[in-house]
Amino acid sequence: MKLAQALGAGALADKDPLPPGLRERLLARDPLFVTSHWLLAGAAVAGIIVALATVRPWGAVVPRRLLLAVTWTLGIFMIARAVGVVGFGFVGDTLLLTGVRPAPPGHAALAGELARWDLLLWSPFFLLWGACWVAAGWRLGGRGALTAKALDRSGQSGESGESRES
């Protein structure tokens, strides 16, 4: 989505939970926002590479501890965002929509609309995405010497189908 927005598309740009002044700059394609979209698109490509490194043999080139740190950090951050630790998320949106947390003066309707979008689209997305990163970290943490032995036994390590016992 950020790549599409960087290229000029307006895909869900009007649903970003921003204060009205920043929202207008976003919709007007302010250079700051265009640059941020390109940076976020680059981060998404980096995330794809990290995700693939956790499951592909060439991922062995990347230090396992680094992959573990990245996957767990991303997973925890995204789950925290979905829950509402950073202000948005299930908790923050519910508090705003129920009136427990007051909406910004003069922007109550916009805040309510954005909270509904966040509650129904963005928070579940971040929760699922975070859960996938945590699962990747969990799976990666359970690998190691056992994976190397399993690859040797299955013949996928470049040898014939015969297994070696060490």
N, C-alpha and C positions, 0 to 999 in steps of 0.2 A: 504494500500500500504506500509506504513512504517513497519507494522508487517511482511509482506512478505519480505521486504528488510532486516529486522532484522534477519529473518530466513534464509537468503541467496539468495533470489530471486533478480533479477535485474529489477523488474517492474518499468519502467520509470526512473530509477536512472540516466541514461545518459541524461535526459531532465531537471534535476534540474538546475536552473539558478545560477550556481556557477562559480567563477573564475577558470581558467584551473588548477591551483595547487590544489585547494580544490576538484575540480571535479575528478581529478586523485585519490586523497585519498579516495573519496567516492566510486569510482568504484573498488578500491583495497581493499575495506572493512576494512578501517582503524578502529581501536577500538573506536576512538572518534565518528565516524559516526554510528557504530553499536550500541553503547550506546545511541546516540541521537535518533536512530530509535526506540529502546525499550522505551525510555522516551516518545516519541511522540505517540507510540502505547498505552502506559498507559494513556496519556492525552486523547486520543480518547475514551478509555473505560470510563474515568471519564466524558467526554462530553456526552456519551450515558446515563450514570446514571443521569446527570443533566437534559438532555432533557426529560427523562422519569419522573423525579421528577416534572417537570412542568405540566404534564398531568395525573399522577397517584395519587390515594388517599394517598399512602404512602409518597408522596412528601410533605404532610402536616407536616411531622416530621422535614424537613429542613426549616429553617426560610425563609419566603417568600421574605424578603428584600434581603437576600443573593442570592436567585435564581434570583431575578430581576437584581441585580448587575452583576451577572455572565452572564446571557443571553444578557443583553444590552451591556456589555463590549465586549463579544465575537462577537456579531453582528456588532457593530461599528468598531471594529478592522478589521474584515474580509472584510467589505465593503470598509474601507479605503485602505486595501491592494489591493483589486480588482480595485479600482479607480486609485490608483497609488501614494498615499500619502507616502508610504515607499520606493519608487523608482521603484518598479515593477508595474504591473497593466496596465490598459488601457492607461493612460496618458503616463507613462514612456516608455512603449513598442512602442506606436505610435510615440513618439518623437524620439526614436532610429531608428525605421524603416523608418521614413521620412527624417532622416538625421539632424533634428533640434538639437538633442543631439548626439554628436559624440560617436562612439563605442570605446571601449578600443583599444589602438594601438596594432597591432599584433593579435587581437582576434575578428576582425570585423565580420568574417563569423560565428564564434561560437555565438557571441552576437546576431547577426541577427536571427540565427536559434532558440536560446533560447527565444528571444523576440516574435517570431511567435508562439512557443509552449505556452508561457505564455499568449499571447493575445487570442489564440483560445481555450486553455484548462484550464489553472490554474486560470486566472482572472475571467472567467465566473463561474467556480466552486466556488471560494471564494465569488463572488457576491451572488450566489444562497444560499450558506451555510450561509453567513451573514444575508441575508434576512430571512432565516428560523429562525435564532436565534432571530432576532428583532421581528419577528411575534410571537415567543414563549414568549418573554418578554412582548410584547404588550398584548397578550392574558392573561398572568399571572397577569399583572398589572390591568386588568379589572375584575379580580376575587376577591375573598374575602368573605365578608358576603353574597353577592348575590349567590355565588356558593354553600355555605352551605345551604341556604334556598332552592335552586333549587334541591339539592340532597335530602333534607328532603321531598320535595314535590313528587319527583319521586320514593321515597322508596328505593333509593340506599344506604342509610346511615345505613342499618342494620335493619330497622323497616319494618313493613308490608306496603303494598301499600297505606295505608291511609295517608293522609297528616295532619300535625299538623300546626295550626296557632298560632303564639305567640302573 
